[in-house]
Amino acid sequence: MTVVTNSGGQCISAQNCGGLFGGLPAPASHYLVSYGTDLMEKARNRIVPASIYDLTAERTVPLRAKSNGAPLDAGDVMEIRTGGGGGYGDPLEREPARVARDVELGYTSLDAATSIYGVALLSDGTLDGIATEALRNKLRGERASWRASGVNDDSRRAPATGEPSRRIHAYVAAVDQDGERVLACDKCGHRYCGYSGDYKAAALMDETSATIIPSNVDPAHFVDEPIVLRRFCCPSCYVQVGAEVTKANEPVKAEMVFA
């Protein structure tokens, strides 16, 4: 059998759909071919693999979004996966019971529950509340080592308006502080910048591989320029306020600026 892939913009190299307010982007759709698997042996033993990752293979190769003539022999397996929507909010803020339920239903892997959501489960799949709290504190604390994300031009200041706090982001609000209208963390009150400044430039930033997005294929298979995942957090309480996939040499850009 010969496989030809021809996607309509779904199978891009780094991500499928961006996240909002600290949520991670969705992984890119992908075509994976595992060559020389033990599928036939499993079939003889009446074992039905749940996914391509349950198979032992000689090698696994991602195909491009538009590829031509990839041969498949007996025992070779191809997986086509389409991405969903991006995440919403800091993964460490998601209710642990909901994450446990997602794992039970197969929506989230056990590895993602631990590494992304900071949720610890017992061997029977039930939530371990004490271990989850400790794990989340550890992951949140690691964000303290993230670096300053950019140059924060805080020269333009706006006087206090007397208006109540108004959220402009899941974790950022426009508030009055010390006679000034500012953008501050809605969880801990940390002042990012003046009202017309860029809160993202005042955040801490981590730059890492886009492959930490669960099931994401390494973009280096498809593009020459280095691609990274950038995550941003509050410098005080470390809540994650942004996440984006971008070229490594791309400057940090504001998501919103008020006049």
Secondary structure by P-SEA (a helix, b strand, c coil): cbbbbbbcccccccccbbbccccccccccbbbbbcccaaaaaaaacccccccccccccbbbbbccccccccccccbbbbbbbbcbbbccccccccaaaaaaaaaaccccccccccccbbbbccccccaaaaaaaaaaaaaaaacccccccccccccccccccccccccccccccccccccccccccccccccccccccccccbbbbbbbccccccccccccccccbbbbbbbbbcccccccbbbbbccccccccccccc
